[in-house]
């Protein structure tokens, strides 16, 4: 990456070239260098670069990685938390994204679509890295909660392609949570409900991940 270049068109062209080659670049160059740092901390906040930068981050999130590589997993968590922190600066979580999309420019609409793709890809591939099931506050937990807020708001956008992206994620998430506890929770819920013991057993019977959502 051209760290010191002030030639904006050249930087944009470099980012677009990077996007095309990310699937071919050795993963070590992506996860063992400062590439992710520059993408999330230097280029994402720049309006001219934000969409292509999000596309690069989405490609990185979708790369198949060796199992149990702590270094790479830490970099992925770093990437997600930094991306969400930057997103909060650019786009207030309370913003009505459906309305913003409707009145926004083509670039604004493309950016929202790219954010949907990034969140859908990262959360489907690496949700286990950012799902904090205890009650302790942390940057990772905050980032995950913010990501879910954006997903919910983007799901309200009136656009067929964006809706398909969001629907794919919610369908996956529903299936994941159901697979964790397909029958036990529902049967136990009926049992305790009949005896008025719902509050007593709810925290013990519901798996932590399902309780998180």
N, C-alpha and C positions, 0 to 999 in steps of 0.2 A: 504494500500500500504506500501511496505517496503521502508521507506523514506531514511534510512541510509545504506541500504545493498549495498555492493560492489561486491556481487556475481552475475555477469551478467546473467548466466543461470537461477538462481533462480528468478531474477527480470523478465526475459522474460517469465518464466513459470507462474509467478504471473499475468502478463499482459494477457497472453492467457487464464488463468482461469477467470480473470475479464471479458474478452470478452464474455465468455460463459454464465456468470451469470448476465450480465448487464440488460437483460430483466426481471430478477426476483428480482433485488435489488430495495428496496423502493426508489422512486424518491428523497425523502428528503436526502438520503445518498449521492446521486449523486450531487444534486444542492445546498445542504446546508452544504457541507464539502469542503475540499480543493482538492478533487479528480480531478476535471477538471483542477485546477491549476497545479497539478503535471503532468498530462498527457500532457498538452500543453507546459509547461515551463521546465520540467525536462526530460521527456522521448522522446518527439517528435524529438529532435535534435540528439539523439543518433542513429547512423545508424543501430545498432542491434535491436533497439526497434521501429523504426519509422513506419514500416508497421503495426505492431499489434496495436500500439498507434493510428494510423489513423483509424483502424478498430473499436477501442473502441470509438473514437470520432464520427464515423459515426453511431454507435449504439445509442449513447447518443442523437445525432441529430434526430434520428428517433423515440424516445420515445414519446408516447402520453402524453401530459401534461394538467393539469387543465387550463381552459381558464382564461386569464387576471391575471396570477400570475406574478407580476412584478419582484419578486426575481428570479424566474426561468428564465424569459425572459432576465434579466440582465446578468445572468450567461451564457445563450446561446450566447448573443452578445459578452461577454468576451471571450468565447470559440472560436468563429469564428475569432475575431480580433487577438487574440493571435496565433491561428493556422496559419492565413495568414502571420502574422509577422515572424513566425518561418519558414514558407515555403519560404519566400523571402530570408532568410539567406541561406537556403539549395539549392534553385533552382532559379537562376536568371530569372526574368520574360521575359527577351529577349531571353532565351534559346530556341533553336529549339527542342521542345519536341518530335516531330515525329522522328527526327534523333537520339536524345538521347535514345529514346525507342528502335530504331532499333539496335543500337550498345551497348546498356546497358546490364548489367547482369540480371539474373532472378530476383534478389532482386530489382534492379532498375525498371524493368518492373512491378513487383508486386506493388511497391510503387506508380508508376504513375497510375496504375489501382485503387488502394485504394484511391488516391487523387480524382480521377474522381467520385468514389462512395460517398466519403464524401461530395464533393461540390454539387453533384446532390441531395443527401438526404437533406442536410442542406438548400439549396436554395429553394427546393420544399416545405419543411415543414415550413421554418421560414424566407422566403425572406422579408416579411413585416418588420421584425426586423432590417434589415440591408440596406434596400433601402432608401437612403437619397435623397429626391427629390429637396432640395434647393441647392443653389450654395456654401454653406459654406463648407470649408474643415474640415474634422474630421477623426479620426482613423477608425470609422465605415465605412465612405464613401470610404476611401482609401482601406480598407480591401475588401469591396464589389467589387470595381473596379478591384482589384488584382485577386479576385476569378473569375471574368468574363474573365479576360485575360487568366488565367490558363484553364478555360473551353474551350475557343476558341482554344488554342494551343493543348490541349489534344484531341479535336475533329479531329485534323489532323493526329493523330496517326493511323498507319496502323495495326489495330487489331480489329477483329470482335466484341469481347465482350466489349471492351472499346467503340467502335463505338455505340453499342447498348445502353450503359449507357448514352453517350452524346446525342444520338438521342432522348432518352426518355426525357431528360431534355429540349432540344430545342423544342420538340413537346409540352411539358407542358407549357413552357414559351410563345410560339407563341399563344397557346390557351388562356392563361391568358390575354395577351395583347389584343387579338381580342375581348374577352368577355367584356373588359372594354369599348370598343368603336367600336362595330361591324359595324355600319352603319353611324353614325354621322360624323366621321372623313372622311370617303371616300366620302360621299355625299357633305360635306362642301368643301373638297379638289377640287372636280369637279366644284363646284359653283364658288369658288374664283379663280380657275385656269382660268375659262372662262373669268373672268373680270380682270385678272392680279393682284389679291389682295392676292396672296399666302403668301407673307412675312408679310402682315398686320395681317392676322388672325391666322397664324400657332401656335403661342404661346398661344393664347386664346382658341383654339378649341381642341388641343391635351392634353389629361389628363397628369398630372405630371409623372405618372409611365411610360407611353409609351414614353414620352419625355426623360426620364432617359435612356432608352435603344436605 
